[in-house]
């Protein structure tokens, strides 16, 4: 990987195993706008980023070297060797080959814990376009304006202090529906220190799961998403309808309970379970995989 600072932009050359479209569109984040193929505007870390991929070059527009090194390199997980991860997964599991090959450019983003908690509570029984709309509406109403790009105003994701003042009725007015009381409870849990990133970072996987599921409306699937995308717990394996379908099709060949799938993933994929999950999830969703017959 070669990093060049030129004309106020950062250009990353020779980066393998990375595709900006696959990384943003795989269902792990919700604050981006697609300009055209492999060209996006992203809101993260209280900033707006225009990022484009041209073959093997990744262009971070209007970005200095300091911001790239301190923020975006970690956010996009650019220091991790994804080639090694894929090689390790495929060494013991050829079943993954098609999923990894078709979605080989996915990186797992290192996102803000509180934002992940709120957005994945919102994600329950929602399609990605609708999740994006709700998250953007909440950000526009309760976040801070951070700039304008391509004629559109962008707002930061609200702080826990600000969002804790939002009522159930106001969340419902943001189209949160039945999730409104869950959002209120989650904000209060974080604000009062019962569930914080610092508190969770050094806990065991089981303990983190226990603490997160103590929040009203947070089940194991949402908790595992928060762990994977907001706490960098790569052993996490969220099981939703798409993962259930693809695991049944590729591994079990029959209707299988989620608990069995989770235990299999834990033992089979180990520390790389989260990476396997992303390849499988995106592959299953794009192929609209049906339930096993």
C-alpha positions, 0 to 999 in steps of 0.5 A: 500500500502506497500513500500519496498526498496530492492537490489536497487529496490522499491517494492510496495505491496498491491496496489489495482486497478492498472495494469501496462499493462492497464495503459500504453496501454490505449492510454494516453502515447506513450513512452514505450516498452513492454518486456513481459506481465506486464513488461515494459521500460518507458521513462518519466520525463527525466528518464528511468524506468524498471517496472514490475508487478508480481500479486499484487507486482509492482517492480520499478527496479534500483529506490531509495526511493527518486525518487519513492516518488518525481517522480513515485508515482505522475506520476502513481497517486498512492496516489489516491483511484481508488476504491472510484472513481469506486464505485462513478461512479457505484453508479449512473451508472450501464451501466459502470459496464462492462467497469470498470470491464474489465479495472479496473486497469487503472490509469491516469498518471500525465504527462508533459504538453508540451510533451502531447501537442506535442504528442497529436497533432501528434496523429491526424488520427494516430494509437498508434504504428505509434504515438509511432514511430514519438514521438520516432524519434523526441526524438532521434533527438532532445532530450538528451540521458539518458541511455541504457536498453536491448541494446536500447538507450533512449532519453528524450523528447525535451525541448520547447527551442530545439523543437522550433528550428525545422522547418516544413520540419524537422518535416515532415522528422520525419513523422509528415506530415500535423501536421508539421505547427501545431507543429511549432505553438505549440512550439512557443506558449509555448516558447513565454508564450502564452500557458504554464502550469503555465498560465493554472493551475488556469484557469476555464475549459472553459478558458483552452479550449479556450487557448489551441484551440487557437493553430493551429490544436488543436481542442477540442478533443486534448485540452481535452486530454492535459487537462486530461493527462498533467494538471490533469483536471479530469473533461475533457472528450475527444471525439474521434471515439471510445468514440462516438461509445461506448457512442452511443451504451451504452447510446444513442442507435442512431447516436449522435453529439459529442456536445451532448455527451460532454454535457451529460458526463459533467453533468452525470460523473462530476468531474470523467468524465476523469476516466469514459472516460478512462474506456470507451475508452479502453473498446471500442477500445479493443472490436472494438465497431462498430457504432450503427445501 
